[in-house]
Amino acid sequence: MKNYKSIAEYIIQTARKRGADQVDVMIVNSTNVNITVRLGEIEELRQSNPKSLGIRVFKNQRKALTYTSDFREESLQNLVKKTVEIASVTGSDEFSGLPEKSLIGIADTKLPQFDPKIAEVSTDKKIQMLKDMEKIGMDKDSLITNSDGANWNDSKAHVVLANSEGFFGEEDYTSVNMSLSLMAEKDGVKQTDYWYSASRYMDRLDSIEKIAATAADRTLRKLGGRKPRTQKVPVVFDPVVAGDFITIISQTVVGNAIYNKNSFLVDKLNESIAVKDLTIIDDGLLKYGLGSRLFDDEGLPSRKNIVIDQGILKTYLCDCYSARKLGFKPTGSATRGVSSNPGSGTTNFYMQKGKYPRDEIIGSVKNGLYLTSVDWVGINYVTGDYSRGATGIWIENGKLTYPVQEFTVAGNMLEMLQNITMIGDDLEFRDSVAAPTFKIKTMTISGS
């Protein structure tokens, strides 16, 4: 077969002839390059070109999913036969099935998603950029004594989705990122930190000088850390930890979490759950967004969903299955791989920027914490209880003073949302989840 469209059409036709009620096919062909340089030497150099295909078959509200990397016609025939047979014996589910024909489509816009210039960068140039970036970072200060490595990753993907309801869509994506992790030592105590830049386009990456300088500064500012005493104080979330905070929200506003009741936002729709200054958006059509796309993984047009609007929870993000279970409309939020069924997820999920400069937010705190990193343990998605091991910088009289470490910061997600007092103007889309600096009125710091 000449192309992926003809492969998809062949699979759909063959499955229907074998008795399938509905069929969809996803094909992904990608190229990935990963390079790591440590202390000036190449530690990893890997390139892969995976190609895979997934088939979903529905028959009498029964479902089967299979996948393969073998695109030969005979193999595809056998896979279709096997998939239809499996669908004949699995359990029935009244909510299963493809999207209604009236829902499918492709967003009527153009998105900058593919940069051919990434493929033009030679391997030698990538390696040299990493070596230079690492050297710049290590030369920043004599206290920087080691490197955990400089990393380059780029990927290119061609994605095809087709179904028996008449949908066909294909998109090309690229992404590229560079990162640097450094180690510094003072008085026998070592600290590590990192920085990175990621984009769809090569010319939108930060310079190696900026990445190196930021990684060095973030590492050096940890030296000499103290353990704070236990107290309740205002906490300022830097953009990295702010992004981590709304990642928790992103996992609790999706339909799967709601119908499984694994979310502190169950039964909160159309209620005021946060301060009026807070708006959170999931925008699949964001220009240059790392999560942007023209259609979701079930063939619905991508869209912009306002999840929390001025403090009010406006929608759950639903794929077709979760929407049917919950009695809602799907939001174009289906995500899947070739080997998995669709679930509800996010695209570009972010907190809308506020009006306050970062320094003004810090300056508003007489005694409190500037939170710069947390670990992932300590989240109860059902109750919203939040307790994280953390590091940061102590604020005294509106100034960053000394680093703090070996403590936990604790609260409850709903209470935290209702106690945000200032939101920064420094929103930056460094990832598919993003947030600006913000301040929470008070949280519990547990240290010495």
C-alpha positions in Angstrom: 0.0 0.0 0.0 1.3 3.4 -1.1 0.6 5.6 1.9 -0.8 5.7 5.4 -4.2 6.9 4.3 -4.6 3.8 2.1 -3.4 1.6 4.9 -6.0 3.1 7.3 -8.8 2.8 4.7 -7.8 -0.8 4.0 -7.9 -1.7 7.7 -11.3 0.0 8.2 -12.8 -1.7 5.2 -11.4 -5.1 6.1 -12.7 -4.9 9.7 -16.2 -3.8 8.6 -16.3 -6.8 6.2 -15.5 -9.0 9.1 -18.4 -7.7 11.1 -17.1 -4.7 13.1 -19.6 -2.0 13.8 -17.0 0.8 14.1 -13.3 1.0 13.6 -10.5 3.5 14.1 -6.9 3.5 13.2 -4.0 5.5 14.6 -0.5 5.5 12.9 2.5 7.2 14.3 5.9 7.4 12.5 8.5 9.3 14.5 12.2 10.0 14.6 13.9 10.7 18.0 17.4 11.9 18.7 18.9 12.0 22.2 22.4 13.1 23.1 24.0 13.6 26.5 27.4 15.1 27.1 29.0 15.0 30.5 32.3 16.7 31.4 33.0 17.3 27.8 32.6 13.7 26.7 29.7 12.0 24.9 27.8 9.9 27.3 24.8 8.9 25.1 24.1 9.2 21.4 20.9 7.5 20.4 18.6 7.8 17.4 15.4 5.8 16.9 12.7 5.7 14.2 9.7 3.8 15.7 6.7 3.3 13.5 3.5 1.8 14.9 -0.2 1.3 14.2 -3.1 0.8 16.5 -6.6 -0.6 15.7 -9.7 -0.2 17.8 -12.8 -2.3 16.9 -16.3 -2.0 18.3 -18.9 -4.7 17.9 -22.2 -4.8 19.8 -20.8 -2.2 22.3 -17.8 -4.5 22.9 -14.3 -3.2 22.3 -10.9 -4.5 21.3 -7.5 -2.8 20.8 -4.5 -4.2 19.1 -1.3 -2.7 17.8 1.7 -3.6 15.7 4.9 -2.3 14.0 4.5 -4.7 11.1 2.9 -2.9 8.2 2.9 -5.8 5.7 -0.5 -6.5 4.2 -0.6 -10.1 5.4 0.2 -9.1 8.9 -2.4 -6.4 8.9 -5.0 -8.8 7.7 -4.2 -11.2 10.5 -4.3 -8.4 13.0 -7.7 -7.1 11.9 -9.1 -10.7 12.0 -7.7 -11.1 15.6 -9.0 -7.7 16.7 -12.6 -8.4 15.5 -12.5 -11.8 17.2 -11.4 -10.3 20.5 -14.2 -7.7 20.2 -16.7 -10.5 19.9 -15.9 -11.9 23.4 -15.0 -8.9 25.5 -17.5 -7.4 28.0 -20.2 -5.0 26.8 -20.0 -1.4 27.8 -22.9 1.0 27.0 -20.6 4.0 26.9 -18.1 2.6 24.4 -17.9 3.6 20.8 -16.5 6.2 18.4 -17.6 9.9 18.5 -20.9 10.7 16.9 -20.4 11.8 13.3 -21.7 15.3 14.0 -18.8 15.8 16.5 -15.8 14.9 14.3 -13.7 17.4 12.4 -10.5 19.4 12.2 -10.0 22.9 13.6 -10.2 25.5 10.9 -6.9 27.2 11.6 -3.1 26.9 10.9 -0.8 26.0 13.7 3.0 26.3 13.6 3.9 22.8 14.6 6.7 21.6 12.3 10.1 23.1 11.9 12.2 21.6 9.1 15.3 23.4 10.3 15.7 21.0 13.3 16.6 18.2 10.9 19.2 20.4 9.3 21.3 20.7 12.5 24.1 18.2 12.2 25.0 15.8 15.0 28.4 17.4 15.3 26.8 20.8 15.9 24.4 19.4 18.5 27.4 17.9 20.4 29.4 21.1 20.2 26.4 23.1 21.5 26.2 20.8 24.5 29.9 20.9 25.2 29.9 24.7 25.0 26.8 25.0 27.2 28.2 22.7 29.9 31.5 24.6 29.9 29.8 28.0 30.2 27.8 26.7 33.1 30.8 25.2 34.9 32.9 28.3 34.3 30.3 30.5 36.0 31.8 30.0 39.5 34.6 28.0 41.1 32.0 26.5 43.5 30.5 24.6 40.5 32.5 21.4 40.7 30.7 18.9 38.5 28.1 18.3 35.9 25.2 15.8 35.7 25.2 16.4 32.0 24.0 18.5 29.1 21.2 17.0 27.1 19.7 17.5 23.6 16.5 15.9 22.5 14.6 16.4 19.2 11.7 14.5 17.7 9.7 14.5 14.6 6.4 12.8 14.3 3.8 12.1 11.6 0.4 11.2 13.1 -2.5 9.7 11.2 -6.0 9.1 12.6 -8.9 7.7 10.6 -12.2 6.1 11.6 -15.3 4.4 10.0 -17.4 7.5 10.7 -15.6 9.3 7.9 -12.8 11.1 9.8 -9.3 11.3 8.4 -6.7 13.6 9.8 -2.9 13.8 9.7 -0.4 16.2 11.3 3.4 16.6 11.5 5.0 17.7 14.7 8.5 18.7 15.8 10.0 19.4 19.2 13.4 20.2 20.5 14.9 20.8 23.9 18.2 21.4 25.6 18.9 21.1 29.3 21.9 21.3 31.7 22.3 20.0 35.2 25.1 21.2 37.4 26.6 20.4 40.8 28.1 22.9 43.3 29.9 22.3 46.6 30.6 24.5 49.6 31.8 23.4 53.1 31.5 19.7 52.0 27.8 20.1 51.1 26.8 19.4 47.5 23.8 20.8 45.7 22.4 20.2 42.2 19.9 22.0 40.0 19.2 22.4 36.3 17.6 24.5 33.6 16.2 23.8 30.2 14.4 25.2 27.1 11.9 23.5 24.9 10.0 24.5 21.8 8.4 23.3 18.5 10.9 25.5 16.7 14.7 25.7 16.8 14.9 29.5 16.6 12.6 29.8 19.7 14.9 27.9 22.0 16.8 29.9 24.6 20.5 30.5 23.9 23.0 28.1 25.4 24.3 31.0 27.3 21.0 31.7 28.9 20.3 28.0 29.8 23.8 27.7 31.2 23.6 30.9 33.3 20.2 30.0 34.7 21.3 26.4 35.6 24.4 27.8 37.3 22.4 30.5 39.2 19.8 28.0 40.4 22.5 25.6 41.6 24.6 28.2 43.4 21.6 29.8 45.2 21.1 26.5 47.0 24.5 26.5 48.8 24.5 27.2 52.5 20.9 26.1 53.0 19.3 26.2 56.4 16.4 24.3 57.9 13.6 26.7 58.7 11.6 26.5 61.9 8.1 25.2 61.9 5.6 28.1 61.3 2.8 29.4 59.2 3.9 32.0 56.6 3.0 33.4 53.2 4.5 31.2 50.3 5.5 32.6 46.9 5.5 29.8 44.2 8.2 30.4 41.6 7.0 29.5 38.0 8.5 26.0 38.1 6.6 25.1 41.3 3.6 27.0 40.1 3.5 24.8 37.0 3.8 21.7 39.3 0.8 23.1 41.3 -1.5 23.4 38.3 -0.3 20.0 37.0 -2.2 18.6 40.0 -5.2 20.5 38.9 -4.8 19.2 35.4 -5.1 15.7 36.7 -8.2 16.4 38.8 -10.3 18.2 36.2 -10.2 15.3 33.6 -13.3 13.1 33.1 -11.5 9.9 34.0 -10.6 11.3 37.5 -14.2 12.6 37.9 -16.1 9.4 37.1 -13.6 7.4 39.2 -14.1 9.9 42.0 -10.3 10.3 42.3 -10.5 14.1 42.5 -11.2 16.8 45.1 -13.2 18.6 42.4 -15.9 15.9 42.1 -19.4 17.6 42.2 -17.8 21.1 42.2 -18.9 22.1 38.7 -20.1 25.7 38.4 -19.0 26.4 42.0 -16.5 29.0 43.1 -13.4 27.0 44.0 -10.8 29.7 43.8 -10.2 33.5 44.1 -11.8 35.7 41.4 -8.4 36.6 40.0 -7.7 33.0 39.0 -8.4 31.7 35.5 -7.1 28.4 34.2 -7.3 27.5 30.5 -6.6 24.4 28.4 -5.9 25.6 24.9 -5.2 23.1 22.2 -4.9 25.9 19.6 -2.2 27.9 21.3 0.3 29.2 18.8 3.6 27.4 19.2 2.2 25.4 22.1 3.9 22.2 22.8 0.5 20.5 23.3 -1.2 22.2 20.3 -3.0 20.1 17.7 -5.7 20.4 15.1 -7.7 17.4 16.3 -7.8 15.3 19.4 -7.1 11.6 19.5 -10.7 10.6 18.7 -11.1 13.0 15.7 -12.8 16.0 17.4 -11.6 19.5 16.5 -9.2 20.9 19.0 -10.4 23.9 20.9 -9.8 26.3 23.8 -11.5 25.3 27.0 -11.8 27.7 30.0 -11.6 25.3 32.9 -11.7 27.8 35.8 -13.1 31.2 34.9 -12.5 33.9 37.5 -12.5 31.3 40.3 -15.5 29.3 39.1 -15.0 25.7 37.8 -16.7 25.8 34.4 -15.9 22.4 32.8 -14.3 19.0 33.2 -12.1 18.0 30.3 -13.7 15.0 28.7 -13.1 12.5 25.9 -16.2 10.8 24.5 -16.2 7.9 26.9 -16.0 10.0 30.1 -18.4 12.5 28.6 -21.0 9.7 28.1 -20.4 8.3 31.6 -20.8 11.8 33.2 -23.6 13.0 31.0 -21.6 15.9 29.5 -20.4 16.9 26.1 -16.8 16.0 25.0 -14.4 18.8 25.0 -11.9 17.7 22.4 -9.7 16.4 25.1 -9.0 12.8 24.1 -5.4 11.6 24.4 -4.0 8.2 23.4 -1.1 6.3 21.9 -1.3 3.5 19.4 -1.3 0.9 22.2 -3.8 2.6 24.5 -7.5 3.5 24.5 -8.3 7.2 24.6 -8.6 9.0 27.9 -9.2 12.5 28.9 -6.2 14.8 29.1 -4.8 18.3 28.6 -3.1 20.1 25.7 -1.6 23.5 26.8 -2.8 23.8 30.4 -2.0 27.1 32.0 -2.9 29.7 34.6 -3.6 33.1 33.1 -1.1 35.7 34.0 -1.9 38.4 36.5 -0.8 42.0 36.9 2.1 41.8 39.5 5.8 41.8 38.7 7.7 39.0 40.5 9.7 41.4 42.6 6.5 43.1 43.8 5.1 39.8 44.9 8.3 39.0 46.8 8.4 42.5 48.2 5.0 42.1 49.7 6.2 39.4 52.1 7.7 40.5 55.4 8.5 36.9 56.5 7.9 33.9 54.3 9.1 31.4 51.7 10.0 31.7 48.1 9.3 28.1 47.0 11.7 26.9 44.2 11.3 23.1 44.2 9.2 20.3 45.6 9.2 16.5 45.3 6.2 14.6 44.0 5.1 12.6 47.0 2.4 13.8 49.3 -0.6 14.5 47.1 -4.1 13.1 48.0 -6.1 13.7 44.9 -9.4 12.8 46.6 -9.1 15.2 49.6 -6.7 17.7 48.0 -4.3 17.4 50.9 -0.9 18.7 49.9 2.4 17.9 51.7 5.7 18.1 49.9 9.3 18.0 50.7 10.7 21.3 49.5 13.6 23.7 49.0 13.5 27.5 48.6 14.8 30.9 49.6 13.6 32.7 52.7 12.1 36.1 52.4 12.8 38.8 55.0 11.4 42.3 54.7 10.6 41.8 51.0 14.0 40.5 50.1 15.4 37.1 49.2 17.9 36.3 51.9 19.2 32.8 52.4 18.4 29.3 51.0 16.3 26.9 53.0 16.0 23.1 52.8 15.0 19.9 54.6 11.5 20.9 55.3 7.9 20.2 54.1 5.3 22.7 52.9 1.7 21.7 53.5 -1.9 22.8 52.8 -5.0 21.7 51.0 -5.5 22.4 47.3 -9.0 23.9 47.7 -7.8 26.1 50.5 -4.7 27.1 48.6 -6.8 28.0 45.5 -9.0 30.2 47.7 -6.0 31.9 49.4 -4.0 33.1 46.3 -3.5 36.8 46.9 -1.2 37.9 44.0 -0.7 36.4 40.6 2.4 37.4 38.6 2.8 38.7 35.0 5.7 36.4 34.2 3.8 33.5 32.5 6.2 31.7 30.1 5.3 28.6 28.0 8.4 26.5 28.7 6.3 23.3 28.7 2.7 22.2 27.9 1.8 23.1 31.5 2.6 26.6 32.7 1.9 29.2 35.4 3.3 32.5 36.5 4.7 33.3 40.0 1.9 33.5 42.6 1.5 34.0 46.4 -0.6 32.0 48.8 -1.6 33.9 51.9 -0.4 31.3 54.4 0.8 27.7 54.5 2.4 25.4 57.1 6.2 25.1 56.9 7.5 22.1 58.9 11.2 22.3 59.7 13.1 22.3 62.9 
